[in-house]
Amino acid sequence: MRQMQTQIMHSPTLDTVLMVEHTLQNAKEVIKVSELKRRLPRKVMHQTLIRILDYLQESGKILITTKGVVWTYTPRDMMEKLKKGGLEL
């Protein structure tokens, strides 16, 4: 008889997701994934980092381009400030 193996997918911890978010927010520029890995305070497995980046892109916080990754999310209170100071067309 063959034993069926079930593969359990590893999920990143909230602490790791927040660490990646914080690093991207502070980058203030487009950075490559390899550079992001170097800037992280702790080592993160490549697969885990890619999974976090996929989640952040799906949630609208980052853009992944051919040149790298860039933080795009603007909190609601910051958007309100920008709207008040902007010019209405």
Summary of the structure (lengths in Angstrom):
residues: 89
radius of gyration: 17.4
end to end distance: 71.8
largest distance: 72.0
contacts: 186
relative contact order: 0.16
helix: 49%
strand: 8%
